[in-house]
Structure formats: structure tokens, C-alpha cells
């Protein structure tokens, strides 16, 4: 008997489970990537709806600002609402890969602004969550 004949069955037995593990890991990675993409797409759609609602609230508030503070400040609110609405439309029209590329480019170009923006958005989100939790607590009492 040659050594090739003796080594071949052992190599096949070892390669079988190893290949199965590799294939399983690749499938898990692929599935995780698909789920992540689904979650990102869902988040993108929800963010678009939330931004549309924010733009509507800002537009509605502009009338009150006109009355209480002045038309100039009401126009600032309308301009901000239009900017938010434009951002929402841009967000909805881009695919996830484009959004990631845009965000990466922005952070590389202006890291200080990116950090400040992230902090501001985090603050707003925390306030929104807290107000929602407070409303739930008040409603149950």
C-alpha cells in the first residue's frame, strides 16, 4: 500500500467536517448580512416617515411663530421644515450602500461636525423616548 492511499481517506474525513463548518459559517454570515440589510431598510423607511412628520410639525408651528415672534422667524421655521423634507426625500430615494458611502465621506471630510451632529441627534432621540415613556406612564395611572 502506498502512503497516498492511507492518507487520502483521512484527509477526506477531516476536510468534510471542516468544509461543513466553513460552509455553515458562510451561510450564517450571509443570513446575518441579509437580516442587517432588512433592518437598515426598515430603519430608513421609518426615518423617512419620522422626518416627514417632523417637517409637518415644523411647518404647522411656523404659523404660531409668525404670530408670537414675527414673520421673519416663522420663515426660518418654514425654511428648516423644507430642508428636513428635502433630506427625507433624499433619504428615501437612496439605497443603503449610497447612504453608507455618503456618511463615510462626510465623516472623513468633517469629523467634528459629524460628532456634534451625532450628539445632537442622540440628545433629541433620548428626549423623544423619555417623553414617550412619560406619556405611557401618565396614561396608565
DSSP file (Angstrom, degrees, kcal/mol; ACC not computed):
  #  RESIDUE AA STRUCTURE BP1 BP2  ACC     N-H-->O    O-->H-N    N-H-->O    O-->H-N    TCO  KAPPA ALPHA  PHI   PSI    X-CA   Y-CA   Z-CA
    1    1 A X              0   0    0      0, 0.0     2,-0.2     0, 0.0     0, 0.0   0.000 360.0 360.0 360.0 140.6    0.0    0.0    0.0
    2    2 A X     >  -     0   0    0      1,-0.1     4,-1.3     4,-0.0     3,-0.1  -0.498 360.0-117.5 -89.6 163.9    1.2    3.5   -0.8
    3    3 A X  H  > S+     0   0    0      1,-0.2     4,-2.4     2,-0.2     5,-0.2   0.795 112.8  62.3 -70.1 -27.4    1.1    6.4    1.6
    4    4 A X  H  > S+     0   0    0      1,-0.2     4,-2.2     2,-0.2    -1,-0.2   0.906 102.0  50.7 -63.6 -40.3   -1.3    8.3   -0.7
    5    5 A X  H  > S+     0   0    0      1,-0.2     4,-0.8     2,-0.2    -1,-0.2   0.891 112.9  45.7 -65.5 -38.9   -3.9    5.6   -0.3
    6    6 A X  H  X S+     0   0    0     -4,-1.3     4,-0.7     1,-0.2    -1,-0.2   0.877 116.5  44.1 -72.0 -37.1   -3.6    5.7    3.5
    7    7 A X  H  X S+     0   0    0     -4,-2.4     4,-2.8     1,-0.2     5,-0.2   0.794 100.0  70.9 -79.0 -28.6   -3.7    9.5    3.7
    8    8 A X  H  X S+     0   0    0     -4,-2.2     4,-2.3     1,-0.2     5,-0.2   0.921  98.2  44.7 -60.2 -50.7   -6.5   10.1    1.3
    9    9 A X  H  X S+     0   0    0     -4,-0.8     4,-2.2     1,-0.2    -1,-0.2   0.898 115.6  49.0 -62.7 -37.4   -9.4    8.7    3.4
   10   10 A X  H  X S+     0   0    0     -4,-0.7     4,-2.3     2,-0.2    -2,-0.2   0.920 111.1  49.3 -65.8 -43.5   -8.2   10.6    6.5
   11   11 A X  H  X S+     0   0    0     -4,-2.8     4,-2.7     1,-0.2    -2,-0.2   0.883 111.7  49.5 -63.2 -38.6   -7.8   13.8    4.5
   12   12 A X  H  X S+     0   0    0     -4,-2.3     4,-2.0    -5,-0.2    -1,-0.2   0.902 110.7  49.4 -68.1 -39.9  -11.3   13.4    3.1
   13   13 A X  H  X S+     0   0    0     -4,-2.2     4,-1.3     2,-0.2    -2,-0.2   0.901 115.3  43.9 -65.2 -40.3  -12.8   12.8    6.6
   14   14 A X  H  X S+     0   0    0     -4,-2.3     4,-1.7     1,-0.2    -2,-0.2   0.901 113.9  49.8 -70.5 -41.8  -11.0   15.8    8.0
   15   15 A X  H  X S+     0   0    0     -4,-2.7     4,-2.9    -5,-0.2     5,-0.3   0.836 103.6  62.9 -67.2 -32.0  -11.9   18.1    5.1
   16   16 A X  H  X S+     0   0    0     -4,-2.0     4,-2.3     2,-0.2    -1,-0.2   0.969 109.1  35.4 -59.9 -58.7  -15.5   17.0    5.2
   17   17 A X  H  X S+     0   0    0     -4,-1.3     4,-2.5     2,-0.2    -1,-0.2   0.889 119.2  51.8 -64.1 -37.8  -16.3   18.4    8.7
   18   18 A X  H  X S+     0   0    0     -4,-1.7     4,-2.4     2,-0.2    -1,-0.2   0.922 111.9  46.0 -64.3 -42.6  -14.0   21.4    8.2
   19   19 A X  H  X S+     0   0    0     -4,-2.9     4,-2.9     2,-0.2    -1,-0.2   0.889 110.9  53.3 -67.1 -38.3  -15.7   22.3    4.9
   20   20 A X  H  X S+     0   0    0     -4,-2.3     4,-2.5    -5,-0.3    -2,-0.2   0.907 109.7  48.2 -62.0 -42.2  -19.1   21.8    6.5
   21   21 A X  H  X S+     0   0    0     -4,-2.5     4,-2.7     2,-0.2    -2,-0.2   0.919 112.6  48.5 -63.6 -43.5  -18.1   24.2    9.3
   22   22 A X  H  X S+     0   0    0     -4,-2.4     4,-2.6     2,-0.2    -2,-0.2   0.928 113.2  47.1 -62.0 -44.7  -16.8   26.7    6.7
   23   23 A X  H  X S+     0   0    0     -4,-2.9     4,-2.3     2,-0.2    -1,-0.2   0.902 112.7  49.6 -64.5 -40.1  -20.0   26.4    4.6
   24   24 A X  H  X S+     0   0    0     -4,-2.5     4,-2.5    -5,-0.2    -2,-0.2   0.909 111.8  48.1 -64.2 -42.5  -22.2   26.8    7.8
   25   25 A X  H  X S+     0   0    0     -4,-2.7     4,-2.5     2,-0.2    -2,-0.2   0.901 111.2  50.7 -64.9 -40.6  -20.2   29.9    8.9
   26   26 A X  H  X S+     0   0    0     -4,-2.6     4,-2.3     2,-0.2    -1,-0.2   0.900 111.5  48.2 -63.6 -39.9  -20.5   31.4    5.4
   27   27 A X  H  X S+     0   0    0     -4,-2.3     4,-2.8     2,-0.2    -2,-0.2   0.909 111.5  49.6 -67.2 -42.1  -24.3   30.7    5.4
   28   28 A X  H  X S+     0   0    0     -4,-2.5     4,-2.7     2,-0.2    -2,-0.2   0.914 112.2  48.7 -62.0 -42.3  -24.7   32.3    8.8
   29   29 A X  H  X S+     0   0    0     -4,-2.5     4,-2.4     2,-0.2    -2,-0.2   0.908 112.1  48.5 -63.2 -42.6  -22.7   35.3    7.7
   30   30 A X  H  X S+     0   0    0     -4,-2.3     4,-2.2     2,-0.2    -2,-0.2   0.923 112.8  47.7 -63.6 -44.6  -24.8   35.6    4.6
   31   31 A X  H  X S+     0   0    0     -4,-2.8     4,-2.5     2,-0.2    -2,-0.2   0.903 111.6  50.3 -63.2 -42.2  -28.1   35.3    6.6
   32   32 A X  H  X S+     0   0    0     -4,-2.7     4,-2.8     1,-0.2    -1,-0.2   0.906 110.4  50.2 -63.3 -41.5  -26.9   37.9    9.1
   33   33 A X  H  X S+     0   0    0     -4,-2.4     4,-2.4     2,-0.2    -1,-0.2   0.902 110.8  48.9 -62.7 -41.3  -26.0   40.3    6.3
   34   34 A X  H  X S+     0   0    0     -4,-2.2     4,-2.1     2,-0.2    -2,-0.2   0.906 113.0  47.3 -66.1 -41.4  -29.4   39.9    4.8
   35   35 A X  H  X S+     0   0    0     -4,-2.5     4,-2.6     2,-0.2    -2,-0.2   0.918 111.6  50.8 -65.6 -42.2  -31.1   40.5    8.1
   36   36 A X  H  X S+     0   0    0     -4,-2.8     4,-2.6     1,-0.2    -2,-0.2   0.924 110.1  49.6 -60.8 -43.9  -29.0   43.5    8.8
   37   37 A X  H  X S+     0   0    0     -4,-2.4     4,-2.6     1,-0.2    -1,-0.2   0.892 110.2  51.1 -62.1 -39.5  -29.8   44.9    5.4
   38   38 A X  H  X S+     0   0    0     -4,-2.1     4,-2.4     2,-0.2    -2,-0.2   0.920 111.1  47.7 -63.0 -44.2  -33.5   44.3    6.0
   39   39 A X  H  X S+     0   0    0     -4,-2.6     4,-2.8     2,-0.2    -2,-0.2   0.894 112.2  49.7 -63.9 -39.8  -33.3   46.1    9.4
   40   40 A X  H  X S+     0   0    0     -4,-2.6     4,-2.7     2,-0.2    -2,-0.2   0.921 111.1  48.9 -66.0 -43.1  -31.4   49.0    7.8
   41   41 A X  H  X S+     0   0    0     -4,-2.6     4,-2.2     2,-0.2    -2,-0.2   0.914 112.9  48.0 -61.5 -42.5  -34.0   49.3    5.0
   42   42 A X  H  X S+     0   0    0     -4,-2.4     4,-2.5     2,-0.2    -2,-0.2   0.919 112.5  48.8 -64.1 -43.4  -36.8   49.2    7.6
   43   43 A X  H  X S+     0   0    0     -4,-2.8     4,-2.7     1,-0.2    -2,-0.2   0.884 109.5  52.7 -63.0 -38.8  -35.0   51.9    9.7
   44   44 A X  H  X S+     0   0    0     -4,-2.7     4,-2.2     2,-0.2    -1,-0.2   0.915 110.4  47.3 -63.1 -43.2  -34.5   54.0    6.6
   45   45 A X  H  X S+     0   0    0     -4,-2.2     4,-2.0     2,-0.2    -2,-0.2   0.916 113.7  47.7 -65.1 -42.8  -38.2   53.8    5.8
   46   46 A X  H  X S+     0   0    0     -4,-2.5     4,-2.7     1,-0.2    -2,-0.2   0.900 110.5  51.7 -65.3 -39.9  -39.2   54.7    9.4
   47   47 A X  H  X S+     0   0    0     -4,-2.7     4,-2.8     1,-0.2     5,-0.2   0.904 108.1  52.9 -63.0 -40.4  -36.7   57.6    9.5
   48   48 A X  H  X S+     0   0    0     -4,-2.2     4,-2.1     2,-0.2    -1,-0.2   0.915 111.3  45.5 -60.4 -43.9  -38.2   58.9    6.3
   49   49 A X  H  X S+     0   0    0     -4,-2.0     4,-2.3     2,-0.2    -2,-0.2   0.918 113.4  49.8 -65.1 -43.6  -41.7   58.8    7.8
   50   50 A X  H  X S+     0   0    0     -4,-2.7     4,-2.4     1,-0.2    -2,-0.2   0.900 110.9  49.5 -63.3 -40.4  -40.4   60.4   11.0
   51   51 A X  H  X S+     0   0    0     -4,-2.8     4,-2.6     2,-0.2    -1,-0.2   0.885 109.1  52.3 -66.5 -37.9  -38.7   63.2    9.1
   52   52 A X  H  X S+     0   0    0     -4,-2.1     4,-2.1    -5,-0.2    -2,-0.2   0.915 111.0  47.6 -62.1 -42.1  -41.8   63.9    7.1
   53   53 A X  H  X S+     0   0    0     -4,-2.3     4,-2.7     2,-0.2    -2,-0.2   0.904 111.3  50.9 -64.9 -41.2  -43.8   64.2   10.4
   54   54 A X  H  X S+     0   0    0     -4,-2.4     4,-2.5     2,-0.2    -2,-0.2   0.918 109.7  49.9 -62.2 -43.7  -41.1   66.5   11.8
   55   55 A X  H  X S+     0   0    0     -4,-2.6     4,-2.3     2,-0.2    -1,-0.2   0.895 111.1  49.9 -61.9 -39.5  -41.3   68.7    8.7
   56   56 A X  H  X S+     0   0    0     -4,-2.1     4,-2.7     2,-0.2    -2,-0.2   0.926 110.9  48.8 -64.9 -44.6  -45.1   68.8    9.0
   57   57 A X  H  X S+     0   0    0     -4,-2.7     4,-2.4     1,-0.2    -2,-0.2   0.906 111.9  49.4 -61.3 -41.1  -44.9   69.8   12.7
   58   58 A X  H  X S+     0   0    0     -4,-2.5     4,-1.3     2,-0.2    -1,-0.2   0.901 111.4  48.7 -66.0 -40.5  -42.3   72.5   11.9
   59   59 A X  H  X S+     0   0    0     -4,-2.3     4,-0.7     2,-0.2     3,-0.3   0.921 112.6  48.2 -64.6 -43.6  -44.5   73.9    9.1
   60   60 A X  H >X S+     0   0    0     -4,-2.7     4,-0.7     1,-0.2     3,-0.7   0.886 110.8  51.3 -63.4 -38.4  -47.5   73.9   11.4
   61   61 A X  H 3X S+     0   0    0     -4,-2.4     4,-2.4     1,-0.2    -1,-0.2   0.738  93.0  75.6 -71.0 -22.5  -45.5   75.6   14.1
   62   62 A X  H 3X S+     0   0    0     -4,-1.3     4,-2.5    -3,-0.3    -1,-0.2   0.864  91.4  54.8 -60.0 -36.1  -44.3   78.3   11.7
   63   63 A X  H <X S+     0   0    0     -4,-0.7     4,-1.9    -3,-0.7    -1,-0.2   0.909 109.0  47.0 -62.8 -42.0  -47.8   80.0   11.9
   64   64 A X  H  X S+     0   0    0     -4,-0.7     4,-2.6     2,-0.2     5,-0.3   0.894 110.8  52.1 -66.1 -39.5  -47.6   80.2   15.6
   65   65 A X  H  X>S+     0   0    0     -4,-2.4     4,-2.8     1,-0.2     5,-2.1   0.901 106.1  55.2 -63.5 -40.4  -44.1   81.5   15.4
   66   66 A X  H  <5S+     0   0    0     -4,-2.5    -1,-0.2     3,-0.2    -2,-0.2   0.936 113.4  41.6 -54.6 -47.9  -45.3   84.2   12.9
   67   67 A X  H  <5S+     0   0    0     -4,-1.9    -2,-0.2     1,-0.1    -1,-0.2   0.897 124.2  33.9 -69.3 -42.3  -48.0   85.3   15.5
   68   68 A X  H  <5S+     0   0    0     -4,-2.6    -3,-0.2    -5,-0.1    -2,-0.2   0.860 136.1  12.5 -87.2 -37.1  -45.8   85.2   18.6
   69   69 A X  T  <5S-     0   0    0     -4,-2.8    -3,-0.2    -5,-0.3     2,-0.2   0.758 113.1 -81.8-113.9 -35.8  -42.3   86.2   17.5
   70   70 A X     >< -     0   0    0     -5,-2.1     4,-1.8     1,-0.1     3,-0.4  -0.567  34.3 -88.5 139.9 155.6  -42.6   87.6   14.0
   71   71 A X  H  > S+     0   0    0      1,-0.2     4,-2.3     2,-0.2     5,-0.2   0.828 118.6  61.3 -62.8 -33.8  -42.9   86.6   10.3
   72   72 A X  H  > S+     0   0    0      1,-0.2     4,-1.4     2,-0.2    -1,-0.2   0.921 107.9  43.5 -60.2 -43.7  -39.1   86.6    9.9
   73   73 A X  H  > S+     0   0    0     -3,-0.4     4,-1.8     2,-0.2    -1,-0.2   0.832 110.1  56.2 -73.0 -32.1  -38.8   83.8   12.4
   74   74 A X  H  X S+     0   0    0     -4,-1.8     4,-2.1     1,-0.2    -1,-0.2   0.883 105.1  52.9 -62.9 -38.1  -41.7   82.0   11.0
   75   75 A X  H  X S+     0   0    0     -4,-2.3     4,-2.7     2,-0.2    -2,-0.2   0.868 104.6  55.3 -66.2 -35.3  -40.0   82.0    7.7
   76   76 A X  H  X S+     0   0    0     -4,-1.4     4,-2.5     2,-0.2    -1,-0.2   0.915 108.1  49.1 -60.5 -41.8  -36.9   80.4    9.4
   77   77 A X  H  X S+     0   0    0     -4,-1.8     4,-2.4     2,-0.2    -2,-0.2   0.900 111.5  48.8 -64.9 -40.6  -39.1   77.6   10.6
   78   78 A X  H  X S+     0   0    0     -4,-2.1     4,-2.4     2,-0.2    -2,-0.2   0.910 111.2  49.9 -64.9 -41.7  -40.6   77.1    7.1
   79   79 A X  H  X S+     0   0    0     -4,-2.7     4,-2.1     2,-0.2    -2,-0.2   0.909 111.7  48.3 -63.3 -42.4  -37.1   77.1    5.6
   80   80 A X  H  X S+     0   0    0     -4,-2.5     4,-2.4     2,-0.2    -1,-0.2   0.902 110.5  51.8 -63.8 -40.6  -35.9   74.5    8.2
   81   81 A X  H  X S+     0   0    0     -4,-2.4     4,-2.6     1,-0.2    -2,-0.2   0.900 109.1  50.0 -63.3 -40.7  -39.1   72.4    7.5
   82   82 A X  H  X S+     0   0    0     -4,-2.4     4,-2.6     2,-0.2    -1,-0.2   0.889 110.1  50.9 -64.2 -38.7  -38.3   72.5    3.8
   83   83 A X  H  X S+     0   0    0     -4,-2.1     4,-2.4     2,-0.2    -2,-0.2   0.915 111.5  47.1 -64.7 -42.9  -34.7   71.4    4.5
   84   84 A X  H  X S+     0   0    0     -4,-2.4     4,-2.3     2,-0.2    -2,-0.2   0.914 112.8  49.5 -64.4 -42.5  -35.9   68.5    6.6
   85   85 A X  H  X S+     0   0    0     -4,-2.6     4,-2.3     2,-0.2    -2,-0.2   0.902 110.9  49.7 -63.5 -41.8  -38.5   67.5    4.0
   86   86 A X  H  X S+     0   0    0     -4,-2.6     4,-2.3     2,-0.2    -1,-0.2   0.899 110.5  50.0 -63.3 -41.2  -35.8   67.6    1.3
   87   87 A X  H  X S+     0   0    0     -4,-2.4     4,-2.7     2,-0.2    -2,-0.2   0.899 108.9  52.8 -63.4 -40.3  -33.5   65.5    3.4
   88   88 A X  H  X S+     0   0    0     -4,-2.3     4,-2.5     2,-0.2    -2,-0.2   0.927 110.0  47.1 -60.9 -46.1  -36.3   63.0    3.9
   89   89 A X  H  X S+     0   0    0     -4,-2.3     4,-1.8     1,-0.2    -1,-0.2   0.902 112.5  50.0 -62.9 -40.8  -36.9   62.7    0.2
   90   90 A X  H  X S+     0   0    0     -4,-2.3     4,-1.1     2,-0.2    -2,-0.2   0.912 110.8  50.0 -62.8 -42.5  -33.2   62.3   -0.4
   91   91 A X  H >< S+     0   0    0     -4,-2.7     3,-0.5     1,-0.2    -2,-0.2   0.921 111.6  47.6 -61.8 -45.4  -33.0   59.6    2.3
   92   92 A X  H 3< S+     0   0    0     -4,-2.5    -1,-0.2     1,-0.2    -2,-0.2   0.810 110.6  52.0 -67.8 -29.5  -36.0   57.7    0.7
   93   93 A X  H 3< S+     0   0    0     -4,-1.8     2,-0.2    -5,-0.2    -1,-0.2   0.673  97.6  78.0 -84.2 -15.9  -34.6   57.8   -2.8
   94   94 A X  S << S-     0   0    0     -4,-1.1     2,-0.1    -3,-0.5     0, 0.0  -0.635  76.2-125.9 -95.3 151.0  -31.1   56.4   -2.0
   95   95 A X     >  -     0   0    0     -2,-0.2     4,-2.0     1,-0.1     3,-0.3  -0.461  33.2-101.4 -86.6 169.6  -30.2   52.8   -1.4
   96   96 A X  H  > S+     0   0    0      1,-0.2     4,-2.4     2,-0.2     5,-0.2   0.877 119.8  54.2 -60.1 -42.9  -28.4   51.7    1.7
   97   97 A X  H  > S+     0   0    0      1,-0.2     4,-2.2     2,-0.2    -1,-0.2   0.892 108.7  49.4 -61.3 -40.1  -25.0   51.4    0.0
   98   98 A X  H  > S+     0   0    0     -3,-0.3     4,-2.6     2,-0.2    -1,-0.2   0.898 110.2  51.1 -65.1 -40.3  -25.2   55.0   -1.2
   99   99 A X  H  X S+     0   0    0     -4,-2.0     4,-2.6     2,-0.2    -2,-0.2   0.909 110.3  48.7 -64.0 -42.0  -26.2   56.2    2.3
  100  100 A X  H  X S+     0   0    0     -4,-2.4     4,-2.5     2,-0.2    -1,-0.2   0.918 112.2  48.8 -64.1 -42.7  -23.2   54.5    3.9
  101  101 A X  H  X S+     0   0    0     -4,-2.2     4,-2.3     2,-0.2    -2,-0.2   0.905 112.3  48.6 -63.5 -41.7  -20.8   55.9    1.3
  102  102 A X  H  X S+     0   0    0     -4,-2.6     4,-2.4     2,-0.2    -2,-0.2   0.928 112.8  47.4 -62.8 -45.4  -22.3   59.4    1.8
  103  103 A X  H  X S+     0   0    0     -4,-2.6     4,-2.5     2,-0.2     5,-0.2   0.911 112.0  49.8 -64.6 -42.3  -22.0   59.1    5.6
  104  104 A X  H  X S+     0   0    0     -4,-2.5     4,-2.2     1,-0.2    -1,-0.2   0.926 112.0  48.2 -62.4 -44.9  -18.4   57.8    5.4
  105  105 A X  H  X S+     0   0    0     -4,-2.3     4,-2.0     1,-0.2    -1,-0.2   0.897 111.9  49.6 -62.2 -41.2  -17.4   60.6    3.1
  106  106 A X  H  X S+     0   0    0     -4,-2.4     4,-3.0     2,-0.2    -2,-0.2   0.919 110.9  48.8 -64.6 -44.6  -19.0   63.2    5.4
  107  107 A X  H  < S+     0   0    0     -4,-2.5    -2,-0.2     1,-0.2    -1,-0.2   0.898 112.7  48.0 -64.4 -40.0  -17.3   61.9    8.5
  108  108 A X  H  < S+     0   0    0     -4,-2.2     3,-0.4    -5,-0.2    -1,-0.2   0.877 116.8  43.5 -66.3 -36.8  -13.9   61.9    6.8
  109  109 A X  H  < S+     0   0    0     -4,-2.0    -2,-0.2     1,-0.2     2,-0.2   0.881 133.6  13.9 -76.7 -39.6  -14.4   65.4    5.5
  110  110 A X     X  +     0   0    0     -4,-3.0     4,-2.2    -5,-0.2    -1,-0.2  -0.602  64.8 164.2-139.1  74.0  -15.8   66.9    8.7
  111  111 A X  H  > S+     0   0    0     -3,-0.4     4,-2.4     1,-0.2     5,-0.2   0.873  78.5  53.1 -64.1 -36.2  -15.3   64.7   11.7
  112  112 A X  H  > S+     0   0    0      2,-0.2     4,-2.3     1,-0.2    -1,-0.2   0.921 111.4  45.6 -65.4 -42.7  -16.1   67.5   14.3
  113  113 A X  H  > S+     0   0    0      2,-0.2     4,-2.8     1,-0.2     5,-0.2   0.900 111.9  53.1 -66.0 -39.8  -19.4   68.4   12.6
  114  114 A X  H  X S+     0   0    0     -4,-2.2     4,-2.5     2,-0.2    -2,-0.2   0.914 110.6  46.3 -62.0 -42.8  -20.3   64.7   12.4
  115  115 A X  H  X S+     0   0    0     -4,-2.4     4,-2.4     2,-0.2    -2,-0.2   0.920 114.1  48.0 -66.5 -43.7  -19.6   64.1   16.1
  116  116 A X  H  X S+     0   0    0     -4,-2.3     4,-2.4     2,-0.2    -2,-0.2   0.905 112.7  48.7 -62.9 -41.9  -21.6   67.3   17.0
  117  117 A X  H  X S+     0   0    0     -4,-2.8     4,-2.8     2,-0.2     5,-0.2   0.919 110.8  50.3 -64.3 -43.9  -24.5   66.2   14.8
  118  118 A X  H  X S+     0   0    0     -4,-2.5     4,-2.5    -5,-0.2    -2,-0.2   0.905 111.1  49.2 -61.4 -41.2  -24.5   62.7   16.3
  119  119 A X  H  X S+     0   0    0     -4,-2.4     4,-2.3     2,-0.2    -1,-0.2   0.918 112.4  47.7 -64.4 -42.8  -24.5   64.1   19.8
  120  120 A X  H  X S+     0   0    0     -4,-2.4     4,-2.4     2,-0.2    -2,-0.2   0.918 113.0  47.6 -64.7 -43.5  -27.4   66.5   18.9
  121  121 A X  H  X S+     0   0    0     -4,-2.8     4,-2.8     1,-0.2     5,-0.2   0.913 111.4  51.5 -64.6 -41.6  -29.4   63.7   17.3
  122  122 A X  H  X S+     0   0    0     -4,-2.5     4,-2.5    -5,-0.2    -2,-0.2   0.914 109.5  50.0 -59.8 -43.1  -28.8   61.4   20.3
  123  123 A X  H  X S+     0   0    0     -4,-2.3     4,-2.3     2,-0.2    -2,-0.2   0.933 112.3  46.8 -61.1 -46.7  -30.0   64.1   22.6
  124  124 A X  H  X S+     0   0    0     -4,-2.4     4,-2.5     1,-0.2    -2,-0.2   0.920 112.4  50.0 -62.7 -44.0  -33.2   64.7   20.6
  125  125 A X  H  X S+     0   0    0     -4,-2.8     4,-2.7     1,-0.2     5,-0.2   0.910 110.0  50.5 -62.7 -41.5  -33.8   60.9   20.4
  126  126 A X  H  X S+     0   0    0     -4,-2.5     4,-2.8     1,-0.2    -1,-0.2   0.922 111.1  48.9 -62.0 -42.9  -33.4   60.5   24.1
  127  127 A X  H  X S+     0   0    0     -4,-2.3     4,-2.6     2,-0.2    -2,-0.2   0.907 111.7  49.4 -63.4 -40.9  -35.8   63.3   24.8
  128  128 A X  H  X S+     0   0    0     -4,-2.5     4,-2.1     2,-0.2    -2,-0.2   0.923 112.8  46.6 -64.7 -43.3  -38.3   61.8   22.4
  129  129 A X  H  X S+     0   0    0     -4,-2.7     4,-2.6     2,-0.2    -2,-0.2   0.925 113.2  49.4 -64.4 -44.0  -38.0   58.4   24.0
  130  130 A X  H  X S+     0   0    0     -4,-2.8     4,-2.7     1,-0.2    -2,-0.2   0.910 111.0  48.9 -62.8 -41.5  -38.3   59.9   27.5
  131  131 A X  H  X S+     0   0    0     -4,-2.6     4,-2.1     1,-0.2    -1,-0.2   0.872 111.8  50.1 -67.1 -34.5  -41.4   61.9   26.6
  132  132 A X  H  X S+     0   0    0     -4,-2.1     4,-2.0     2,-0.2    -2,-0.2   0.895 111.8  47.5 -67.2 -40.9  -42.9   58.8   25.1
  133  133 A X  H  X S+     0   0    0     -4,-2.6     4,-2.4     2,-0.2    -2,-0.2   0.900 111.7  50.6 -67.0 -40.1  -42.2   56.8   28.2
  134  134 A X  H  X S+     0   0    0     -4,-2.7     4,-2.6     1,-0.2    -2,-0.2   0.894 109.5  50.8 -63.9 -39.5  -43.6   59.6   30.4
  135  135 A X  H  X S+     0   0    0     -4,-2.1     4,-2.1     2,-0.2    -1,-0.2   0.892 110.4  49.8 -65.2 -39.3  -46.8   59.7   28.2
  136  136 A X  H  X S+     0   0    0     -4,-2.0     4,-1.4     2,-0.2    -2,-0.2   0.914 112.5  47.2 -64.0 -42.6  -47.2   55.9   28.6
  137  137 A X  H  X S+     0   0    0     -4,-2.4     4,-1.1     1,-0.2     3,-0.2   0.912 112.6  48.9 -65.2 -43.1  -46.7   56.1   32.4
  138  138 A X  H  < S+     0   0    0     -4,-2.6    -1,-0.2     1,-0.2    -2,-0.2   0.866 109.5  53.1 -65.4 -36.4  -49.2   59.0   32.6
  139  139 A X  H  < S+     0   0    0     -4,-2.1    -1,-0.2     1,-0.2    -2,-0.2   0.797 109.1  48.8 -69.5 -28.9  -51.8   57.1   30.6
  140  140 A X  H  <        0   0    0     -4,-1.4    -1,-0.2    -3,-0.2    -2,-0.2   0.703 360.0 360.0 -84.1 -20.6  -51.6   54.0   32.8
  141  141 A X     <        0   0    0     -4,-1.1    -1,-0.2    -3,-0.2    -2,-0.1   0.493 360.0 360.0 -74.1 360.0  -52.0   55.9   36.1
